[in-house]
Amino acid sequence: MGKTTVAAAIGELAAGTGKSVLVCEMDAKGALATAYEVPPLSFSPTEVLPRLWAMTMSTEDSLREYLRLFVRIPLVARLGPLAHMFDFIADAAPGVKEILGVGKICYEVREQHYDLVVVDAEASGHVVAQIAAPQAIRQLVHVGLVRDQTEWMIDILHDPVTTGLVIVTTPEEMPVTETVELIERVRSETRVDIAAVMANRVLPALFTDRESMVFQDLNSAAVRAQIVAIAGAKVTTVLDAAALTEARRHVGAEHLDRLRTSLGPGVPLLIIPELFTRASGRRVVSLVAQAISDEIN
């Protein structure tokens, strides 16, 4: 139950309110199709639920669409030599490949083809390069069509009413550390607004404070021996499982406290509980959507 499931859930939740929604998977690994339990997706949006469309990003298809829409070059076959030339340029210049992906998303927003566009971005190590791509291109190109294109993309990305970055993490040491570092990079290298952070797979509390004190007494060596004498040795499995779960939850809570401190005021931390179910699929997407709805309402 990773970030793709969360993106799929946000899309389903928004579509359920009557909005038209596009969910785009940037890395095109097929996780979004698995989440919605549909056949493999393509660059052309597929309606997977009423008012909900899904697609995967393709650099070549995005380049073809850009040339058709803005340069007025009709392309019906594969790009061939032009694609190879583009790959050469993209490897040499920062932001070139990324601009096609983020440009496609910004175009859908600008043209208002959907009420909401949800982007399942690549891993945290790549997302800053994606959202900063228009700025990088603007520094390279000072005049002409490409420069003009970056201007309206930047306007969309830097408008907090239009664009917000939602970071998905888990209550563990490394994911929280990576999230804190990502937040710092986004704030220092871009002007994209951080709309929220979602803590995924958070273990629920088994006990209230009073019940926790009772459990600690029950789990003491002397009392455990008495319970085993009455109920049998298998009861220790239950006690050990409860103790392990509470220990993991407590450690996770400490990591989330550290994350809250780094967020500062104005950025909500939303909790998505551990569902104790299979990792993906329509049912999981709906459960996550309901959890998000409970958090924001």
N, C-alpha and C positions, 0 to 999 in steps of 0.2 A: 504494500500500500504506500506508493511513493508519490512524488510530486505530480506525475502524470495523472494519477487517480484524483488528486486534489484539483488539478486544472479541469479534468472532466467533470468533477462534482460542481465546481463553480459554474461551469457552462450549463449543466443540467438545472441547477438552482435558479439561475437567471432566466433560462427558457421557461421554467415553471411559473414565473411571474408574468409571462406574456411577452417578454423581450425576444427579439431575433438575435441569435448568438452564433458566432463563429469561434471554434476552438482549433488552434493551429499547433501542431507538434513540430518543433523546429529541428530536432535531430533525426526525424523520420526513421525511428527504430521499430515502429509498429506497436508501441505500448498504448497509444491512444485508441487504436482499433481494438486491442485486447480489452481495454477498459470499458468500451461501449459494446463489446461483443459483436462487432461487425466485420465484414471482409476488409482486407488491406485497403487503407486510404491512399489517396493520391493528391496531387497539387490542386485538382478541381474539387471544390467542397462537395461533400456528400451529406445529405440530410439524414442524420442518425436517429433523431427524435423530432417530434413536432417543434418547429421554430429553432432547432439546434442543428448546425452544420459543423462538420469536422474535416480537416485536411492535414496533409503533411507538407513540409517545405521542401522544395527542390530548387537548387541554385540555377540549374539550366532552364527549367520552366519559368522561373522568375525573371531570368535574363531575357528569355524569349518574349514574355509578356511586356517587360519594360521597353524593349525595342519596338514592339508593335504599338504600344500605347503612346509613347513619348517621342520616339524617333521615326515612327510611321514606316517601319520596315516590316513587310509581311513575311512571316516565317512559318512554313508548314512542315518542313522536315527537321531533322536534327541540326543543331547549329554547326556541327562539323569543325572546320578550321577556326571559325570565330570563337567557339567554345574553348579550343586549345589555346588560342591567343589570350582569351580572358583568364584562363587558369594561370598562364605565365605572368600576366599583370597582377593578378590577385595574390600570387605568392610573393611578389616583390613589393607590393604597396599595402600598408596596413589599412584595414577597414573595407577593402573592396568587396570581398566575398560577403562579409557581414551586411553590407549596405543593401544587398539584394534581398536578403531575408527580412531585415527590419523595414526596408522600403516597401515590400509587399504588404506588410502589416499596416504600416502608416497609410498606404494608399487605400486599403479597405476602410480605415477609420475616416480618412478625409472624404471619401466618396459616400460615407454613411450607408454602405450596403447592409450593415447590421447595427443593431442597437448597442451591442457589446462585442468586443473582440478579446478573447482569452488566449494568451500565448503560453504554451508549455515550453519554456526556454531550455536551452542546453544547460549542462552542469555549471555550478557556480564559477568555475574557472574561466568560462567563456562568456557568461552573460554580460559582463561589463563591456567587453569588446563589441558585443552586439549592439547594446543600447548607446554606446559612444561612437559607433561607426559613422553617423552623419557628421559629428564634430571632426573626426579624423579626416574624412574626405574633404570637408570644408577647409581644413588647413593645407591640404594638398592642391586643391583646385580653387582658383580665385575668381574665375569668370566662366561664363557659358552655361549650358543647359544643366550639367551635372551640379554645378554650384547652386543654381536655382532650386534644383530638386532637394538638396540637403537643407535648404532654408526652411521649407515647409515641414519637412520631417522633424527638424529640431524643434520647431514651434509645437508640434504635436507631442513629442516626447517630453518636453520641458513644461508642459501645461499640466499642473497637478489635478485639474478638473477632468482632464481627458485621459491622462496616463498615470498609472500607479504600479509600482513594483511590489509584488507579494512574494515574500521569501518563505519557502517551506523547509522546515528542519525537524529534527527529532531530539528528544531530551537526553542526549548523550554528549560526552565531552568533546569529541572531534567534530561532530556536526554543529554543535553550538559555537565552537571556536571558529570554524569555517564561516558560519553565519555572521559572527561578529566582524570578522575580517572583510567579508563581502559588504556588509553595511558601511564599513569605513571606506572601502574603495568606491562604492557607489556615491557616497557623500563627497568624497574628495575629487573624483575623476569625472563625475557627471552632475547634471542638475535634475535627474529623474527623481520624482517623489517616491519615497518608500511608504506605500499605503498601509501595509500590515505585515506581520510575521505570523506564520501559522506553525504551531508546534504539533507535529503529527505523532500518532501512536503513543499518546501519553497514558500511562497506567492509571486507572482510577484508584482512589483511596478505598481500601477494604474496610477500614474502621474509622469511627469518630475518635476524638481525643480520649474520651472516657473508655471506649472499647479497646483502644490501643493499649491503655494501661492494664486493662484486664487481660488482654492477650499476652502481654509481657509476663504477667504473673503466671498464666497458664503454661507459657513456654519455658519457664525456669526448670532447672534440672529436677528439683524435688517434686514439683507438681506434675511434670511430664511423666515421671515414674509412676505416680499414683493413677494418672489417666490411662497409661498403658496397662496397668494392672486391671483396670476396670473395663476398658474398651478394646484392648488388644494392641499389638505392635503397629498395625497399619495406621493408627491414628497419628503416628509420628510423621508419616508422609504428608498428611494434611497440614500439620503444624509447620513442617519444614518449608512446604510450598508457600504458605501464607507469610512466613518470615522472609523468604527470599523475595517474594513479590513486594512486600512492604519496604525491604531494603533497596530494591531497584527503584521503587517509586520515590523514596526519600532522596536518593542520589540524583534522579532525574529532576526532582523539584529544585535541588541546589543549582543544577545547570540552568534551569529556566529562570531562576532568580538572577543569575549572572547575566543572562540574556536580557531580561527586563531592564536591568541597570544600564546596559549598553544602548538600549533603544532610546531611552530618555522619554520625555513627555511627547504626546501627540502621535506615537506609533503604537497601535494596539497589538497585543500578543493574544492570538486566538488559539484555543485549545481544541484539538481533534483527538478524542480518546482512542485507545487501542480497542479494536473491534473484535479481536479474537475470532477472526474468520479468515477465509482465503484472501490472498493478496490483491486480487483484481477481479473485474467483472462488473456487470450492471448493478447487481445487488450491493456490492461494496461502494460503488459510485453513489448510489442513492443514500446509503447510510452516512457516507461522508458529507454529502450535500445537506442532510438533515442535521448533522452535528454542527456544520458551519452556520446553518440557519439559526440553530439554538444559541450559538455564540453571539451572533450579531443582532438578534432580536431581544 
